[in-house]
Amino acid sequence: SNITNASVEVSSSNGLASMLEMAESGEAYTCPEKPFVITLTEDIKFSFDVGNSTGTAPENIIIDLNGHTLTLGPGVGSVGTTSNGIRVLAYSKLTLKNGTVVCSDIIGDNIKTAIANYGELVLEDVSVKSGALTMYTINNRGKLTLLGKTTVENGQVQQNDYEPFDYVAITNDPYTLYYINDAVIDCDSDDVTVGNVQIETYGTKGGEIKLNISSGSFGEFTEPESSGTVAVVGNISGGLFKSNVSEYCVDGLESRENADGSYSIYKERIEQTGFSFEDKNPVDQWVAEKYTNIASGGEGTGA
């Protein structure tokens, strides 16, 4: 590791591999403040790790796809689990922006997860596409920030371990092996589009799931039954969803179904003093001003 705060261009998988090897690591358990910036000048096929599993060599990498496509494969990972396109490991940070990331369809490449995040992952104006073998497009066990016109597709392989049998774009599960890590989704962009999100509460060693969502369009939120003790902090205050997410909304807000079957976020139903329920007209039964409603494009009265 001997390049500090560099900005380099790469045009091949070998070039990308070399630059990632040369990026400077930070102090143990501390992500470097200044990133190492790599810009693609061609479409590339490659898979890689950022940092290491124990957190003793964290890295801060920005990959500017520059309008190009990064195809993931063959898989990386621990022995027996080399099924990830990219792993962002302990205390490390990866920013992907301005292009397309797609999972290889080749059976031998074994890409079951596009990106496994154990540190911090930022996606900005990136289209993350699954492949024929992909079960989870993003396995989020750290902090995931979605910016700009980012899209994350559902996986194409149906999981069969437990109900609900679903296709998943993002799965959230706090990481607890070498340290305790919350699983966080941050999104406040209207132009973000994400498939289904799975909330996994299996753990018993700590960590929380935090859903800091104020905008964007999402698929269904599912939470398989579990005997785990992971707390879910629901900070949803806006956005458009394909399932009822009231249990994950901030206090005083709830999701309500639109005419097209989608769900938007409104202020909660209230009982007004001086009215019996039967006396109220539909608008009186709901707070007139809705908090947000992407489906209708703006303000309105709820009913």
Solvent accessible surface area in square Angstrom, and as a share of the most:
residue,aa,sasa,rsa
1,S,93,0.60
2,N,117,0.60
3,I,35,0.18
4,T,81,0.47
5,N,79,0.40
6,A,22,0.17
7,S,87,0.56
8,V,32,0.18
9,E,127,0.57
10,V,8,0.04
11,S,66,0.43
12,S,50,0.32
13,S,40,0.26
14,N,119,0.61
15,G,22,0.21
16,L,0,0.00
17,A,31,0.24
18,S,53,0.34
19,M,36,0.16
20,L,18,0.09
21,E,136,0.61
22,M,67,0.30
23,A,0,0.00
24,E,77,0.35
25,S,36,0.23
26,G,21,0.20
27,E,139,0.62
28,A,45,0.35
29,Y,126,0.48
30,T,78,0.45
31,C,41,0.25
32,P,30,0.19
33,E,168,0.75
34,K,134,0.57
35,P,41,0.26
36,F,6,0.03
37,V,39,0.22
38,I,0,0.00
39,T,25,0.15
40,L,0,0.00
41,T,46,0.27
42,E,91,0.41
43,D,95,0.49
44,I,10,0.05
45,K,83,0.35
46,F,44,0.18
47,S,10,0.06
48,F,11,0.04
49,D,50,0.26
50,V,0,0.00
51,G,18,0.17
52,N,49,0.25
53,S,42,0.27
54,T,58,0.34
55,G,0,0.00
56,T,67,0.39
57,A,31,0.24
58,P,0,0.00
59,E,21,0.09
60,N,13,0.07
61,I,1,0.00
62,I,31,0.16
63,I,0,0.00
64,D,27,0.14
65,L,0,0.00
66,N,75,0.38
67,G,68,0.65
68,H,46,0.20
69,T,39,0.23
70,L,0,0.00
71,T,35,0.20
72,L,0,0.00
73,G,2,0.02
74,P,86,0.54
75,G,16,0.15
76,V,33,0.19
77,G,19,0.19
78,S,64,0.42
79,V,153,0.88
80,G,76,0.73
81,T,77,0.45
82,T,62,0.36
83,S,19,0.12
84,N,18,0.09
85,G,0,0.00
86,I,0,0.00
87,R,29,0.11
88,V,0,0.00
89,L,7,0.04
90,A,2,0.02
91,Y,74,0.28
92,S,1,0.01
93,K,56,0.24
94,L,0,0.00
95,T,13,0.07
96,L,0,0.00
97,K,52,0.22
98,N,59,0.30
99,G,14,0.14
100,T,33,0.19
101,V,0,0.00
102,V,38,0.22
103,C,3,0.02
104,S,6,0.04
105,D,89,0.46
106,I,102,0.52
107,I,143,0.73
108,G,66,0.63
109,D,12,0.06
110,N,49,0.25
111,I,0,0.00
112,K,99,0.42
113,T,11,0.07
114,A,0,0.00
115,I,0,0.00
116,A,1,0.00
117,N,0,0.00
118,Y,38,0.14
119,G,12,0.11
120,E,50,0.22
121,L,0,0.00
122,V,15,0.09
123,L,0,0.00
124,E,60,0.27
125,D,58,0.30
126,V,1,0.01
127,S,28,0.18
128,V,0,0.00
129,K,82,0.35
130,S,7,0.04
131,G,1,0.01
132,A,50,0.39
133,L,42,0.21
134,T,0,0.00
135,M,55,0.24
136,Y,40,0.15
137,T,0,0.00
138,I,0,0.00
139,N,30,0.15
140,N,0,0.00
141,R,56,0.20
142,G,1,0.01
143,K,82,0.35
144,L,0,0.00
145,T,22,0.13
146,L,0,0.00
147,L,59,0.29
148,G,28,0.27
149,K,143,0.60
150,T,0,0.00
151,T,45,0.26
152,V,3,0.02
153,E,71,0.32
154,N,52,0.27
155,G,3,0.03
156,Q,96,0.43
157,V,50,0.29
158,Q,69,0.31
159,Q,1,0.01
160,N,114,0.59
161,D,117,0.61
162,Y,70,0.27
163,E,119,0.53
164,P,44,0.28
165,F,100,0.41
166,D,19,0.10
167,Y,86,0.33
168,V,2,0.01
169,A,0,0.00
170,I,0,0.00
171,T,2,0.01
172,N,0,0.00
173,D,23,0.12
174,P,4,0.03
175,Y,18,0.07
176,T,31,0.18
177,L,129,0.64
178,Y,119,0.45
179,Y,35,0.13
180,I,94,0.48
181,N,29,0.15
182,D,45,0.23
183,A,0,0.00
184,V,18,0.10
185,I,0,0.00
186,D,32,0.17
187,C,5,0.03
188,D,102,0.53
189,S,20,0.13
190,D,102,0.53
191,D,76,0.39
192,V,0,0.00
193,T,67,0.39
194,V,6,0.03
195,G,14,0.13
196,N,17,0.09
197,V,0,0.00
198,Q,0,0.00
199,I,0,0.00
200,E,15,0.07
201,T,13,0.08
202,Y,78,0.29
203,G,25,0.24
204,T,95,0.55
205,K,140,0.59
206,G,34,0.33
207,G,14,0.13
208,E,61,0.27
209,I,0,0.00
210,K,58,0.25
211,L,0,0.00
212,N,52,0.27
213,I,1,0.00
214,S,51,0.33
215,S,10,0.07
216,G,0,0.00
217,S,36,0.24
218,F,4,0.02
219,G,4,0.03
220,E,72,0.32
221,F,17,0.07
222,T,19,0.11
223,E,71,0.32
224,P,3,0.02
225,E,173,0.77
226,S,45,0.29
227,S,114,0.73
228,G,21,0.20
229,T,100,0.58
230,V,14,0.08
231,A,51,0.40
232,V,46,0.26
233,V,50,0.28
234,G,18,0.17
235,N,55,0.28
236,I,0,0.00
237,S,18,0.12
238,G,1,0.01
239,G,0,0.00
240,L,34,0.17
241,F,1,0.00
242,K,140,0.59
243,S,22,0.14
244,N,85,0.44
245,V,0,0.00
246,S,39,0.25
247,E,133,0.60
248,Y,9,0.04
249,C,14,0.08
250,V,46,0.26
251,D,148,0.77
252,G,36,0.35
253,L,13,0.06
254,E,35,0.16
255,S,7,0.05
256,R,36,0.13
257,E,102,0.46
258,N,24,0.12
259,A,122,0.94
260,D,112,0.58
261,G,32,0.31
262,S,13,0.09
263,Y,39,0.15
264,S,0,0.00
265,I,0,0.00
266,Y,17,0.07
267,K,81,0.34
268,E,74,0.33
269,R,114,0.42
270,I,74,0.38
271,E,118,0.53
272,Q,60,0.27
273,T,138,0.80
274,G,79,0.76
275,F,97,0.40
276,S,53,0.34
277,F,93,0.39
278,E,147,0.66
279,D,103,0.53
280,K,12,0.05
281,N,79,0.40
282,P,84,0.53
283,V,60,0.35
284,D,37,0.19
285,Q,36,0.16
286,W,31,0.11
287,V,38,0.22
288,A,48,0.37
289,E,101,0.45
290,K,14,0.06
291,Y,113,0.43
292,T,36,0.21
293,N,9,0.05
294,I,58,0.30
295,A,47,0.37
296,S,77,0.49
297,G,69,0.66
298,G,33,0.32
299,E,139,0.62
300,G,32,0.30
301,T,90,0.52
302,G,2,0.02
303,A,81,0.63
